[in-house]
Amino acid sequence: MEWIKDYWWIVLIVLAGMFISGIKELNRVDVKRYLNDKPKIPPHKDNNAQWDDDDDLPKNKKK
């Protein structure tokens, strides 16, 4: 870790470059086009899927 004391400015330049590159990439994203072409998400299936068909509410029984 002694090298960080000597070369801290190089680490700072690398981090600044990563930050600037990330901002440039985020600026290229077209949000409206993505929302228009967004793929349809499949329905959520939980671990209790076998019990999802059962209805907890009382069923209407005709007398």
VENVENHU-V287089 format. One record per backbone hydrogen bond with DSSP energy under -0.5 kcal/mol. NH is the residue of the N-H (numbers start at 1). CO is the residue of the C=O. Records with the same first field share a line. If there is no record, write none. Layout:
NH = CO  CO
This chain:
4 = 1
5 = 1  2
6 = 2
7 = 3
10 = 7
11 = 7
12 = 8
13 = 9
14 = 10
15 = 11
16 = 12
17 = 13
18 = 14
19 = 15
20 = 16
21 = 17
22 = 18
23 = 19
24 = 20
25 = 21
26 = 22
27 = 23
28 = 24
29 = 26
31 = 29
34 = 30
35 = 31
36 = 32
37 = 33
46 = 44
49 = 46
51 = 48
52 = 48  49
54 = 51
56 = 54
61 = 59
62 = 60
